[in-house]
Amino acid sequence: MSRPGWSRSGTGLEAQPLRIVLANEGPRIEADAIGQRPLGGVETAVALLARAFSARGHELHLHFEGEAAPLPDHADLVIATRVPRLFAELPKGRRVLWLHNPARYLRKPRHAWPLLRARPALVTLGPHHAGTLPGWLPGRRVQIPLAVAPPFDEPVAERSPPAPVAVFTSNPTRGLDELAALWPRIGVGALHAYSGAATYGGHARLAERAAPILGRAAANGARILSPVPRAELRERLLEARCMLYLGDEGETFCLALAEAQAAGLPCVVMNRGAVAERIQDGVTGIVARGPDAFIEAARRVLTDDAAWLAMHRAALARGPGPGWGDIAARFEALA
């Protein structure tokens, strides 16, 4: 029996266009927003998956919470991002909850009840993330990673060891305070933090939380730079020596590290959240086991040209990983 969206032709299954609904909380982000302005990780992922579905010929309906625009009565694949309450606004069809944050919040009744009603497949981003799912939740469990955004999927040429400039490109509330406090003890080169509330649309609450962190980081010697669109960020990373990131228990994937590795940038991290999943320890970067080891590893990558070059070459050989077309295909398989 053929599934909706698929038909038999000859001896094998031939893919036919699917009707897909992809939903997220607001505000609306169009698929062409990539490269136009800085976006947060979830917004970037939604836009890139939407673009990949469209490029693969599917009938795509983007929906953002509370919108009045009509949706079809039925779809082959109905994807809600992060919060199961979105299913109440969405049509019938094979349901998928695409999780991005640690999934323990699904225990709360306001999330658990709509999830139990919808019974979606539960998509997490990797092993650490999957481990945060409450064990009693029903539904198929699938791990589908993220992919880097253009232009980080483009080939990178090998380069000579650059000046000792370390970068931080994550949300300032995710460890910049602690990193900046360690920076005087690292004592080598410069630390450039491409960080700030603009990454998340200039939300007043995040800006208020970030301001004292950025102030303390600057006082400890970090250079605070505004977040930039990805094309410009890639150019900055291609000039840098390494990325330093202590990690955060809230990290379920860490696109910032994936982008740095795709640019051939050795990374020094700690084993917090999912960040160690982005690094081949001792090969493309270093996973430090404590603050003192982190300081030692950062100094090594910033000063040892031979070690830097070996990690740089290994990161280039590893490549950017699966593309968004591959990620879209894995979602299509859930229809």
C-alpha positions, 0 to 999 in steps of 0.5 A: 500500500502506498503512503500519502506522498509516495507512489510505486513505479517499476520496481521501487518507491519513487518520492512524490511531493509531500504536503508539509506544514512547518510551525513555530512560535512567532515572530514570522521568519521567512525561508529567505531570512538567512543571511539578511540579519543575525538570527537565533539558532532555532529561527535559523534551523526553521528557515533552513529546513523550510528552504530545503523542503521547498527546494526538494519540490514539496508543498510547504506551508509555514505557520507561526503561532496565532496567524490567521492564514488558512491551512489545508485540512490535511498534510502528509507531515505536520511539524511543530517546533518546540511546543506541542500546543502548536498542534491545536492550530495545525491540520491532521496528518503525521505529527512530529515535535521538533525539539531544540531545548532540553526536553525536561519541560515536557513534564509540565502539564501545559506541555504534557497534555497537548503532547499526549493528545497529539502523540507526535514522533519526538525528534531530538538533535543528538544523544545528549539531547535525547537523554533529556526526554522524560522516559514515560512520554509516548511516541517514536523517538528519532535523532536528527542533527542540525546542519550548518547554514550557508556559507558554512557548507562551502569548502574551506582552503587550508591556511597557515597558523594565524595570529592568536585571536580567540573568538566566542560567538554564542549567546553571552548568557551561555558562559561568556562571564566564566570565559572572560573571568578565565581570560586573564589567566590564559594571557595570550592574544585577544578574545573577540566576542561576537555576542549580544541581544541582537542575535535574538532580535533585540529582545529587551529582557535578553538585552537586560540580562546580557548588559552586565555580562558584556560589561564584565567581559570587556573589563576582563579584556574581551573585545565585544563586537556586534553579532554579524550575518553569517557570511561576514561571520565566516570571514571573521572565523577564517581569520581567527585562531580558535573558538573558546567555549566552556559550554552550557547545560542548555546546549542541545547541539551548538551551531556556533561550534559546528560553524567554527569547525566547518570553517576549520577552526580548532575549538576548546570546550568543556563537557557541558551539554551537547558541546563535546558532540561537536568536537573530535577530542584531541583531533579537531579540538580539545574537550577540557575536563576542568577550568585549569585544563581549559586554560592549558588547552587554550594556551596550547592552541593559541601558541603551538603552531604544529598543534593548531595546524594538525587540528585545523587540517582534521577539521577541514577533512571532517567537513561540515557534515550533512546538508539541509537537504539530507536533514529534510530527507530524514524528516520526509521519512517520518511521513 
